[in-house]
């Protein structure tokens, strides 16, 4: 539990209210602000998001973690969202912090949230560093979840998929957005410091994705293996290790 955590909300580009938390360090001042983007179909209170945010606050960083449109406590319909809308939600979070005089210097994203953070970072002048955790190199990696539903989506325009035992409705526009978005060229033009964190044993997003992200990026860039961790960083010790790595690495770029 983060002691100094404030429940807030902000409006995204589509006019939906997104639910969020502002986690602050106990110190009088905040060294820098970060935004945490959660994994596909997760939410801001997911274990990894909360654990990592807590560790970052212990290092003097403030963190805004929020629910993407249609997830958690945020407004909007999930079936109307896609990868591009995740990117614009991150940019709306950036706008919220910036308008309150707390422009973010660091973007952190877990799984697909990391891919979206990479995509968004190039549009945010205040951001100097980006961290991906178990992230796909390309959004279309998510198509593996749609294999059994793709024919139905093509025929009916919508289908239900199961992710970690939970049902989600997916429309044709979601699939088209995944297929049309490419990352390699965008990563090569990032012009931000990049830290890639990935578990070699990740059975959800293979380690080859980390290699592709790292290869596409220019220096300064770093890669650290989260050995023995699972994709969701469900073990608190693994999440804390990731959080401490992020804080130590980012300190060079958040002066």
Backbone as CSV, one residue per row, in Angstrom:
resi,resn,N_x,N_y,N_z,CA_x,CA_y,CA_z,C_x,C_y,C_z
1,UNK,0.837,-1.205,0.000,0.000,0.000,0.000,0.865,1.245,0.000
2,UNK,0.563,2.187,-0.881,1.312,3.436,-0.961,0.644,4.458,-0.042
3,UNK,1.387,4.951,0.926,0.803,5.815,1.947,0.306,7.144,1.386
4,UNK,1.085,7.719,0.486,0.743,9.040,-0.041,0.199,8.886,-1.460
5,UNK,-1.033,8.394,-1.567,-1.646,8.126,-2.863,-2.992,8.832,-2.947
6,UNK,-3.192,9.571,-4.016,-4.413,10.373,-4.188,-5.229,9.853,-5.369
7,UNK,-6.506,9.636,-5.134,-7.413,9.201,-6.197,-7.836,10.413,-7.017
8,UNK,-7.568,10.381,-8.323,-7.927,11.502,-9.188,-8.542,10.954,-10.488
9,UNK,-8.980,11.844,-11.347,-9.451,11.449,-12.672,-9.126,12.564,-13.653
10,UNK,-9.089,12.226,-14.923,-8.873,13.220,-15.969,-9.647,12.798,-17.203
11,UNK,-9.801,13.719,-18.133,-10.599,13.470,-19.338,-9.670,13.166,-20.503
12,UNK,-9.995,12.107,-21.252,-9.173,11.781,-22.415,-9.665,12.519,-23.657
13,UNK,-9.040,12.254,-24.785,-9.347,13.005,-26.010,-10.743,12.720,-26.539
14,UNK,-11.367,11.611,-26.082,-12.715,11.268,-26.526,-13.785,11.760,-25.554
15,UNK,-13.348,12.447,-24.507,-14.304,12.982,-23.532,-14.669,12.017,-22.422
16,UNK,-14.005,10.856,-22.355,-14.267,9.897,-21.289,-13.413,10.219,-20.068
17,UNK,-13.955,9.957,-18.898,-13.235,10.182,-17.647,-12.406,8.949,-17.315
18,UNK,-11.103,9.141,-17.179,-10.201,8.048,-16.854,-9.835,8.106,-15.374
19,UNK,-9.946,6.959,-14.721,-9.675,6.858,-13.294,-8.179,6.671,-13.069
20,UNK,-7.640,7.319,-12.048,-6.188,7.295,-11.851,-5.824,7.476,-10.389
21,UNK,-4.565,7.208,-10.112,-3.994,7.496,-8.805,-2.695,8.263,-8.997
22,UNK,-2.482,9.250,-8.129,-1.215,9.980,-8.066,-0.478,9.485,-6.834
23,UNK,0.627,8.803,-7.046,1.434,8.284,-5.948,2.625,9.211,-5.741
24,UNK,2.734,9.753,-4.531,3.803,10.705,-4.219,4.754,10.129,-3.180
25,UNK,6.027,10.529,-3.254,6.968,10.109,-2.204,6.660,10.836,-0.902
26,UNK,7.177,10.312,0.190,6.966,10.945,1.492,7.862,12.167,1.678
27,UNK,8.849,12.333,0.819,9.737,13.492,0.904,8.979,14.762,0.521
28,UNK,9.441,15.931,0.972,8.724,17.180,0.688,8.599,17.506,-0.796
29,UNK,9.590,17.111,-1.577,9.556,17.429,-3.001,9.663,16.167,-3.842
30,UNK,9.159,16.260,-5.070,9.200,15.151,-6.017,10.357,15.384,-6.991
31,UNK,11.241,14.390,-7.120,12.391,14.536,-8.018,11.946,14.681,-9.467
32,UNK,10.992,13.870,-9.861,10.462,13.892,-11.230,9.183,13.082,-11.235
33,UNK,8.362,13.294,-12.280,7.102,12.561,-12.403,7.197,11.517,-13.500
34,UNK,6.556,10.390,-13.242,6.495,9.288,-14.203,5.036,8.924,-14.451
35,UNK,4.779,8.316,-15.600,3.468,7.747,-15.912,3.648,6.252,-16.109
36,UNK,2.773,5.457,-15.471,2.821,4.008,-15.612,1.628,3.551,-16.437
37,UNK,1.895,2.849,-17.542,0.849,2.319,-18.423,0.752,0.810,-18.218
38,UNK,-0.425,0.333,-17.816,-0.583,-1.066,-17.447,-0.717,-1.988,-18.665
39,UNK,-0.713,-3.293,-18.390,-0.751,-4.299,-19.443,-2.153,-4.458,-20.041
40,UNK,-2.228,-5.168,-21.150,-3.472,-5.392,-21.883,-4.519,-6.037,-20.982
41,UNK,-5.691,-5.408,-20.889,-6.853,-5.819,-20.081,-6.589,-5.780,-18.575
42,UNK,-5.473,-5.187,-18.147,-5.210,-5.038,-16.709,-5.830,-3.730,-16.214
43,UNK,-5.336,-3.205,-15.096,-5.779,-1.907,-14.596,-4.695,-1.318,-13.713
44,UNK,-4.924,-0.112,-13.246,-3.909,0.623,-12.494,-3.550,-0.020,-11.165
45,UNK,-4.468,-0.851,-10.616,-4.240,-1.484,-9.319,-3.665,-2.888,-9.442
46,UNK,-3.346,-3.287,-10.670,-2.714,-4.578,-10.890,-1.437,-4.648,-10.061
47,UNK,-1.096,-5.831,-9.557,0.015,-5.972,-8.613,1.302,-5.311,-9.089
48,UNK,1.714,-5.613,-10.330,2.984,-5.066,-10.826,2.962,-3.549,-10.848
49,UNK,1.845,-2.964,-11.288,1.735,-1.505,-11.346,1.859,-0.893,-9.961
50,UNK,1.148,-1.472,-8.995,1.176,-0.926,-7.634,2.541,-1.113,-6.978
51,UNK,3.133,-2.302,-7.132,4.429,-2.574,-6.510,5.523,-1.671,-7.077
52,UNK,5.583,-1.578,-8.398,6.627,-0.760,-9.021,6.442,0.700,-8.672
53,UNK,5.200,1.167,-8.689,4.922,2.550,-8.324,5.389,2.837,-6.895
54,UNK,5.135,1.900,-5.985,5.555,2.082,-4.597,7.065,2.236,-4.495
55,UNK,7.797,1.374,-5.213,9.259,1.447,-5.167,9.757,2.771,-5.745
56,UNK,9.149,3.212,-6.820,9.575,4.481,-7.426,9.352,5.658,-6.463
57,UNK,8.252,5.628,-5.723,8.026,6.710,-4.751,9.079,6.680,-3.653
58,UNK,9.550,5.484,-3.305,10.603,5.372,-2.285,11.912,5.982,-2.761
59,UNK,12.049,6.129,-4.083,13.235,6.774,-4.663,12.968,8.246,-5.004
60,UNK,11.870,8.791,-4.497,11.597,10.213,-4.674,10.845,10.588,-5.929
61,UNK,10.338,9.583,-6.676,9.592,9.864,-7.899,8.093,9.867,-7.623
62,UNK,7.374,10.725,-8.334,5.923,10.694,-8.315,5.441,9.891,-9.506
63,UNK,4.340,9.167,-9.331,3.840,8.295,-10.392,2.342,8.499,-10.598
64,UNK,1.963,8.702,-11.847,0.547,8.687,-12.229,0.288,7.345,-12.902
65,UNK,-0.582,6.518,-12.312,-1.014,5.261,-12.936,-2.521,5.344,-13.138
66,UNK,-2.975,4.910,-14.284,-4.379,5.114,-14.639,-4.939,3.899,-15.357
67,UNK,-6.258,3.834,-15.410,-6.955,2.794,-16.148,-7.197,3.262,-17.579
68,UNK,-6.788,2.460,-18.548,-7.116,2.779,-19.933,-8.634,2.781,-20.125
69,UNK,-9.088,3.441,-21.165,-10.514,3.532,-21.485,-11.174,2.145,-21.458
70,UNK,-12.305,2.056,-20.755,-13.072,0.817,-20.726,-12.539,-0.250,-19.794
71,UNK,-11.511,0.058,-19.017,-10.935,-0.905,-18.083,-10.924,-0.311,-16.674
72,UNK,-10.876,-1.198,-15.673,-10.863,-0.717,-14.298,-12.062,0.155,-13.997
73,UNK,-11.806,1.348,-13.481,-12.870,2.285,-13.123,-13.036,3.411,-14.145
74,UNK,-12.355,3.296,-15.283,-12.457,4.344,-16.310,-13.721,4.187,-17.143
75,UNK,-14.203,5.295,-17.649,-15.372,5.299,-18.508,-15.003,4.784,-19.905
76,UNK,-16.032,4.565,-20.713,-15.834,4.149,-22.094,-16.027,2.653,-22.260
77,UNK,-16.219,2.241,-23.499,-16.440,0.830,-23.829,-15.147,0.225,-24.358
78,UNK,-14.722,-0.880,-23.767,-13.482,-1.522,-24.190,-13.508,-1.880,-25.672
79,UNK,-14.666,-2.322,-26.170,-14.746,-2.766,-27.566,-14.555,-1.627,-28.567
80,UNK,-14.624,-0.391,-28.075,-14.395,0.765,-28.955,-12.942,1.227,-28.917
81,UNK,-12.125,0.554,-28.118,-10.726,0.964,-27.980,-9.823,0.150,-28.898
82,UNK,-8.564,0.564,-28.981,-7.551,-0.161,-29.734,-6.173,0.320,-29.273
83,UNK,-5.128,-0.137,-29.949,-3.781,0.285,-29.560,-3.627,1.798,-29.673
84,UNK,-4.152,2.380,-30.733,-4.036,3.824,-30.935,-4.731,4.606,-29.829
85,UNK,-5.858,4.115,-29.351,-6.559,4.811,-28.268,-5.772,4.706,-26.964
86,UNK,-5.043,3.592,-26.774,-4.154,3.496,-25.604,-3.086,4.580,-25.651
87,UNK,-2.535,4.801,-26.841,-1.517,5.847,-27.007,-2.104,7.212,-26.665
88,UNK,-3.295,7.513,-27.168,-3.894,8.822,-26.896,-4.286,8.960,-25.427
89,UNK,-4.629,7.841,-24.759,-4.888,7.904,-23.312,-3.618,8.294,-22.556
90,UNK,-2.482,7.737,-22.965,-1.213,8.118,-22.337,-0.940,9.605,-22.558
91,UNK,-1.193,10.086,-23.762,-0.977,11.507,-24.052,-1.926,12.387,-23.237
92,UNK,-3.131,11.899,-22.967,-4.059,12.645,-22.112,-3.536,12.698,-20.679
93,UNK,-2.921,11.609,-20.221,-2.306,11.606,-18.890,-1.143,12.592,-18.833
94,UNK,-0.361,12.629,-19.910,0.733,13.609,-20.010,0.187,15.023,-19.912
95,UNK,-0.897,15.285,-20.621,-1.502,16.616,-20.602,-1.985,16.992,-19.209
96,UNK,-2.594,16.033,-18.522,-3.086,16.300,-17.161,-1.934,16.711,-16.246
97,UNK,-0.858,15.942,-16.257,0.280,16.276,-15.398,0.914,17.602,-15.803
98,UNK,1.055,17.806,-17.095,1.710,19.021,-17.586,0.929,20.269,-17.208
99,UNK,-0.391,20.192,-17.304,-1.225,21.354,-16.978,-1.216,21.664,-15.488
100,UNK,-0.834,20.691,-14.678,-0.733,20.924,-13.235,0.708,21.218,-12.822
101,UNK,1.570,21.513,-13.798,2.952,21.886,-13.512,3.842,20.721,-13.144
102,UNK,3.457,19.488,-13.542,4.206,18.299,-13.172,4.516,17.463,-14.419
103,UNK,4.989,18.118,-15.455,5.223,17.434,-16.732,6.082,16.193,-16.523
104,UNK,5.651,15.043,-17.040,6.387,13.794,-16.802,7.725,13.751,-17.518
105,UNK,8.717,13.180,-16.837,10.034,12.984,-17.428,10.261,11.536,-17.828
106,UNK,9.427,10.628,-17.274,9.642,9.194,-17.460,8.322,8.513,-17.807
107,UNK,8.348,7.645,-18.831,7.210,6.797,-19.153,7.608,5.350,-18.902
108,UNK,6.767,4.619,-18.170,6.997,3.209,-17.880,5.768,2.442,-18.340
109,UNK,5.972,1.358,-19.073,4.835,0.571,-19.533,5.084,-0.908,-19.412
110,UNK,4.032,-1.622,-19.020,4.106,-3.069,-18.845,3.370,-3.756,-19.987
111,UNK,4.010,-4.725,-20.623,3.424,-5.489,-21.715,2.975,-4.531,-22.836
112,UNK,1.724,-4.630,-23.296,1.282,-3.750,-24.387,1.330,-2.283,-23.962
113,UNK,1.199,-2.018,-22.665,1.332,-0.647,-22.172,2.713,-0.081,-22.433
114,UNK,3.733,-0.947,-22.433,5.085,-0.497,-22.746,5.237,-0.157,-24.214
115,UNK,4.607,-0.949,-25.076,4.633,-0.661,-26.511,3.937,0.664,-26.791
116,UNK,2.807,0.893,-26.120,2.092,2.165,-26.277,2.908,3.332,-25.740
117,UNK,3.608,3.115,-24.626,4.464,4.168,-24.073,5.585,4.517,-25.040
118,UNK,6.176,3.493,-25.676,7.212,3.729,-26.684,6.667,4.578,-27.827
119,UNK,5.459,4.250,-28.264,4.852,4.974,-29.382,4.560,6.419,-28.998
120,UNK,4.065,6.615,-27.768,3.680,7.958,-27.320,4.877,8.848,-27.010
121,UNK,5.959,8.244,-26.551,7.091,9.024,-26.030,7.652,10.022,-27.023
122,UNK,7.670,9.652,-28.288,8.213,10.552,-29.301,7.428,11.838,-29.458
123,UNK,6.199,11.863,-28.918,5.337,13.040,-29.024,5.373,13.904,-27.764
124,UNK,6.205,13.528,-26.785,6.214,14.223,-25.497,7.587,14.832,-25.251
125,UNK,7.688,16.143,-25.397,8.982,16.817,-25.276,9.571,16.697,-23.879
126,UNK,8.730,16.670,-22.852,9.243,16.645,-21.476,9.863,15.306,-21.104
127,UNK,9.486,14.241,-21.787,9.973,12.903,-21.447,11.397,12.709,-21.946
128,UNK,12.267,12.261,-21.037,13.655,12.012,-21.412,14.020,10.538,-21.349
129,UNK,13.140,9.712,-20.756,13.465,8.296,-20.600,12.197,7.449,-20.672
130,UNK,12.339,6.235,-21.236,11.214,5.304,-21.410,11.654,3.921,-20.944
131,UNK,10.738,3.216,-20.280,11.014,1.856,-19.816,9.910,0.923,-20.305
132,UNK,10.301,-0.194,-20.913,9.338,-1.229,-21.272,9.586,-2.456,-20.409
133,UNK,8.497,-3.113,-20.010,8.586,-4.317,-19.172,7.793,-5.432,-19.850
134,UNK,8.480,-6.425,-20.358,7.810,-7.545,-21.009,6.921,-7.130,-22.159
135,UNK,7.393,-6.189,-22.964,6.549,-5.582,-23.999,6.735,-6.211,-25.379
136,UNK,5.650,-6.315,-26.151,5.767,-6.766,-27.544,6.513,-5.735,-28.389
137,UNK,7.289,-6.206,-29.343,7.989,-5.293,-30.248,7.023,-4.635,-31.218
138,UNK,5.935,-5.331,-31.527,4.907,-4.815,-32.428,3.527,-5.091,-31.821
139,UNK,2.574,-4.164,-31.957,1.226,-4.393,-31.418,0.558,-5.649,-31.968
140,UNK,0.871,-6.019,-33.216,0.211,-7.176,-33.820,0.555,-8.486,-33.118
141,UNK,1.531,-8.467,-32.214,1.812,-9.646,-31.397,0.548,-10.101,-30.666
142,UNK,-0.334,-9.145,-30.373,-1.574,-9.436,-29.650,-2.522,-10.305,-30.472
143,UNK,-2.279,-10.420,-31.764,-3.150,-11.222,-32.623,-3.224,-12.675,-32.174
144,UNK,-2.230,-13.127,-31.424,-2.245,-14.503,-30.939,-3.456,-14.760,-30.042
145,UNK,-3.955,-13.710,-29.369,-5.143,-13.852,-28.530,-6.415,-13.953,-29.373
146,UNK,-6.318,-13.588,-30.649,-7.513,-13.501,-31.489,-7.637,-14.652,-32.476
147,UNK,-6.696,-15.597,-32.437,-6.671,-16.665,-33.435,-8.021,-17.353,-33.593
148,UNK,-8.624,-17.729,-32.492,-9.888,-18.453,-32.575,-11.074,-17.585,-32.915
149,UNK,-10.921,-16.265,-32.813,-12.047,-15.357,-33.019,-11.939,-14.552,-34.306
150,UNK,-10.816,-14.664,-35.016,-10.593,-13.793,-36.168,-11.641,-13.980,-37.264
151,UNK,-12.017,-15.233,-37.549,-13.025,-15.482,-38.588,-14.363,-14.866,-38.205
152,UNK,-14.709,-14.985,-36.918,-15.975,-14.411,-36.455,-15.940,-12.890,-36.530
153,UNK,-14.785,-12.305,-36.194,-14.641,-10.851,-36.279,-14.798,-10.386,-37.715
154,UNK,-14.173,-11.121,-38.651,-14.277,-10.765,-40.065,-15.720,-10.862,-40.558
155,UNK,-16.435,-11.872,-40.081,-17.793,-12.106,-40.549,-18.815,-11.210,-39.858
156,UNK,-18.731,-11.127,-38.527,-19.743,-10.426,-37.743,-19.339,-8.999,-37.355
157,UNK,-18.042,-8.717,-37.456,-17.563,-7.387,-37.067,-17.215,-7.274,-35.601
158,UNK,-17.530,-8.317,-34.811,-17.244,-8.314,-33.380,-17.218,-9.756,-32.890
159,UNK,-16.405,-10.032,-31.884,-16.343,-11.366,-31.290,-15.860,-11.226,-29.856
160,UNK,-16.102,-12.254,-29.072,-15.658,-12.264,-27.684,-14.408,-13.124,-27.558
161,UNK,-13.419,-12.593,-26.867,-12.196,-13.343,-26.609,-12.033,-13.518,-25.107
162,UNK,-11.236,-14.498,-24.713,-10.959,-14.733,-23.302,-9.499,-14.388,-23.024
163,UNK,-9.261,-13.558,-22.033,-7.908,-13.205,-21.608,-7.818,-13.462,-20.105
164,UNK,-6.966,-14.399,-19.742,-6.825,-14.790,-18.334,-8.168,-15.131,-17.699
165,UNK,-9.001,-15.820,-18.482,-10.276,-16.277,-17.960,-11.381,-15.244,-17.945
166,UNK,-11.114,-14.054,-18.489,-12.122,-12.991,-18.505,-12.543,-12.700,-19.947
167,UNK,-13.835,-12.478,-20.179,-14.320,-12.215,-21.544,-14.192,-10.734,-21.924
168,UNK,-13.780,-10.488,-23.150,-13.700,-9.128,-23.689,-14.223,-9.147,-25.118
169,UNK,-14.988,-8.124,-25.472,-15.483,-8.003,-26.843,-14.491,-7.201,-27.675
170,UNK,-14.201,-7.707,-28.863,-13.233,-7.079,-29.758,-13.886,-6.858,-31.114
171,UNK,-13.724,-5.648,-31.658,-14.299,-5.318,-32.956,-13.239,-5.367,-34.058
172,UNK,-13.732,-5.322,-35.284,-12.852,-5.397,-36.446,-11.840,-4.260,-36.457
173,UNK,-12.254,-3.087,-36.020,-11.340,-1.940,-36.021,-10.136,-2.186,-35.107
174,UNK,-10.321,-2.960,-34.037,-9.226,-3.296,-33.126,-8.161,-4.103,-33.875
175,UNK,-8.609,-5.098,-34.617,-7.698,-5.939,-35.392,-6.982,-5.120,-36.460
176,UNK,-7.723,-4.294,-37.162,-7.129,-3.472,-38.217,-6.069,-2.529,-37.663
177,UNK,-6.337,-1.978,-36.488,-5.377,-1.063,-35.867,-4.096,-1.799,-35.498
178,UNK,-4.215,-3.011,-34.959,-3.033,-3.815,-34.625,-2.203,-4.101,-35.874
179,UNK,-2.878,-4.470,-36.949,-2.185,-4.876,-38.176,-1.525,-3.697,-38.884
180,UNK,-2.088,-2.508,-38.717,-1.596,-1.345,-39.455,-0.490,-0.585,-38.717
181,UNK,-0.354,-0.822,-37.422,0.640,-0.083,-36.633,1.976,-0.807,-36.651
182,UNK,3.033,-0.078,-36.983,4.388,-0.639,-36.960,5.276,0.206,-36.047
183,UNK,6.244,-0.444,-35.421,7.018,0.223,-34.378,8.484,0.469,-34.702
184,UNK,9.117,-0.375,-35.509,10.572,-0.341,-35.652,11.105,1.038,-36.036
185,UNK,10.520,1.639,-37.057,10.998,2.953,-37.497,10.765,4.001,-36.423
186,UNK,9.640,3.888,-35.742,9.330,4.856,-34.691,10.314,4.742,-33.523
187,UNK,10.655,3.494,-33.160,11.629,3.289,-32.085,12.988,3.854,-32.477
188,UNK,13.362,3.695,-33.735,14.669,4.191,-34.189,14.758,5.712,-34.135
189,UNK,13.599,6.379,-34.180,13.569,7.847,-34.120,13.232,8.367,-32.723
190,UNK,13.231,7.502,-31.735,12.734,7.853,-30.408,13.474,9.025,-29.788
191,UNK,14.799,9.010,-29.844,15.620,10.089,-29.297,15.380,10.288,-27.801
192,UNK,15.136,9.181,-27.106,14.989,9.172,-25.650,15.836,8.012,-25.117
193,UNK,16.271,8.125,-23.877,16.943,6.989,-23.245,15.939,5.855,-23.079
194,UNK,16.369,4.624,-23.306,15.463,3.478,-23.270,16.031,2.363,-22.401
195,UNK,15.179,1.840,-21.523,15.507,0.662,-20.729,14.507,-0.427,-21.068
196,UNK,15.017,-1.576,-21.496,14.173,-2.729,-21.834,14.343,-3.779,-20.740
197,UNK,13.249,-4.100,-20.053,13.244,-5.146,-19.032,12.384,-6.301,-19.535
198,UNK,12.905,-7.522,-19.445,12.150,-8.661,-19.961,12.621,-9.935,-19.281
199,UNK,11.672,-10.799,-18.972,12.006,-12.088,-18.362,12.332,-13.098,-19.459
200,UNK,13.499,-13.741,-19.402,13.841,-14.755,-20.414,12.835,-15.892,-20.472
201,UNK,12.167,-16.180,-19.350,11.203,-17.280,-19.296,9.770,-16.819,-19.597
202,UNK,9.599,-15.597,-20.051,8.259,-15.055,-20.326,7.553,-15.914,-21.376
203,UNK,6.460,-16.553,-20.968,5.728,-17.401,-21.887,4.605,-16.697,-22.611
204,UNK,4.373,-15.428,-22.274,3.299,-14.651,-22.908,3.840,-13.777,-24.030
205,UNK,4.909,-13.059,-23.743,5.601,-12.234,-24.743,7.050,-12.691,-24.755
206,UNK,7.443,-13.392,-25.803,8.765,-13.999,-25.845,9.907,-13.001,-25.778
207,UNK,11.056,-13.462,-25.287,12.232,-12.615,-25.113,12.713,-12.032,-26.434
208,UNK,12.354,-12.653,-27.571,12.762,-12.112,-28.869,12.173,-10.717,-29.107
209,UNK,11.077,-10.403,-28.439,10.498,-9.064,-28.559,11.421,-8.009,-27.947
210,UNK,12.016,-8.331,-26.809,12.977,-7.417,-26.189,14.165,-7.188,-27.112
211,UNK,14.632,-8.265,-27.746,15.765,-8.153,-28.667,15.425,-7.235,-29.838
212,UNK,14.200,-7.356,-30.363,13.794,-6.529,-31.505,13.687,-5.056,-31.114
213,UNK,13.121,-4.781,-29.938,13.030,-3.398,-29.460,14.425,-2.817,-29.276
214,UNK,15.299,-3.587,-28.619,16.651,-3.117,-28.339,17.423,-2.862,-29.631
215,UNK,17.275,-3.762,-30.592,17.986,-3.609,-31.866,17.508,-2.371,-32.622
216,UNK,16.213,-2.087,-32.582,15.663,-0.954,-33.330,16.056,0.385,-32.720
217,UNK,16.289,0.413,-31.405,16.568,1.675,-30.710,18.016,2.117,-30.884
218,UNK,18.208,3.420,-30.778,19.550,3.981,-30.774,19.990,4.219,-29.330
219,UNK,21.277,4.375,-29.128,21.780,4.678,-27.789,21.386,6.100,-27.392
220,UNK,21.197,6.336,-26.062,21.461,5.427,-24.950,20.338,4.423,-24.751
221,UNK,20.697,3.162,-24.621,19.725,2.095,-24.400,20.352,1.025,-23.523
222,UNK,19.519,0.369,-22.739,19.999,-0.674,-21.832,18.998,-1.815,-21.823
223,UNK,19.501,-3.020,-21.557,18.627,-4.187,-21.422,19.022,-4.947,-20.171
224,UNK,18.028,-5.309,-19.370,18.266,-6.120,-18.179,17.259,-7.270,-18.172
225,UNK,17.765,-8.487,-17.980,16.899,-9.667,-17.914,16.312,-9.809,-16.510
226,UNK,14.999,-9.979,-16.444,14.327,-10.215,-15.164,14.264,-11.726,-14.939
227,UNK,15.409,-12.278,-14.644,15.533,-13.736,-14.586,14.583,-14.340,-13.559
228,UNK,13.907,-15.397,-13.960,12.987,-16.192,-13.148,11.651,-15.500,-12.888
229,UNK,11.445,-14.300,-13.394,10.159,-13.616,-13.222,9.167,-14.119,-14.257
230,UNK,7.864,-14.029,-13.943,6.847,-14.332,-14.945,6.420,-13.056,-15.658
231,UNK,5.589,-13.196,-16.677,5.205,-12.043,-17.487,4.530,-10.955,-16.658
232,UNK,3.709,-11.354,-15.715,2.923,-10.385,-14.943,3.667,-9.847,-13.720
233,UNK,4.901,-10.288,-13.501,5.663,-9.893,-12.304,4.801,-10.068,-11.061
234,UNK,4.164,-11.219,-10.979,3.219,-11.463,-9.892,3.892,-11.630,-8.536
235,UNK,5.180,-11.976,-8.529,5.939,-12.052,-7.283,6.387,-10.648,-6.907
236,UNK,6.040,-10.222,-5.713,6.361,-8.856,-5.271,7.857,-8.574,-5.337
237,UNK,8.678,-9.592,-5.060,10.126,-9.398,-5.098,10.605,-9.092,-6.520
238,UNK,10.001,-9.733,-7.517,10.362,-9.459,-8.907,9.966,-8.034,-9.302
239,UNK,8.775,-7.614,-8.876,8.315,-6.259,-9.185,9.183,-5.219,-8.483
240,UNK,9.554,-5.502,-7.228,10.408,-4.571,-6.488,11.785,-4.468,-7.136
241,UNK,12.304,-5.607,-7.596,13.591,-5.605,-8.310,13.504,-4.736,-9.549
242,UNK,12.424,-4.886,-10.316,12.230,-4.059,-11.512,12.141,-2.589,-11.144
243,UNK,11.390,-2.283,-10.086,11.249,-0.895,-9.661,12.568,-0.262,-9.263
244,UNK,13.390,-0.999,-8.525,14.697,-0.477,-8.126,15.620,-0.290,-9.320
245,UNK,15.551,-1.222,-10.278,16.337,-1.068,-11.506,15.940,0.202,-12.249
246,UNK,14.638,0.399,-12.383,14.139,1.578,-13.105,14.612,2.855,-12.430
247,UNK,14.476,2.917,-11.119,14.853,4.128,-10.387,16.339,4.431,-10.524
248,UNK,17.180,3.394,-10.383,18.629,3.599,-10.482,19.030,4.023,-11.890
249,UNK,18.479,3.337,-12.885,18.816,3.655,-14.282,18.325,5.056,-14.653
250,UNK,17.090,5.388,-14.282,16.500,6.651,-14.698,17.140,7.864,-14.042
251,UNK,17.803,7.679,-12.887,18.365,8.821,-12.166,19.343,9.612,-13.025
252,UNK,20.014,8.940,-13.953,20.965,9.620,-14.837,20.250,10.558,-15.816
253,UNK,18.989,10.254,-16.125,18.272,10.998,-17.154,17.203,11.937,-16.592
254,UNK,17.076,11.992,-15.274,16.025,12.808,-14.664,16.590,13.979,-13.877
255,UNK,17.830,14.342,-14.168,18.449,15.465,-13.460,17.686,16.753,-13.751
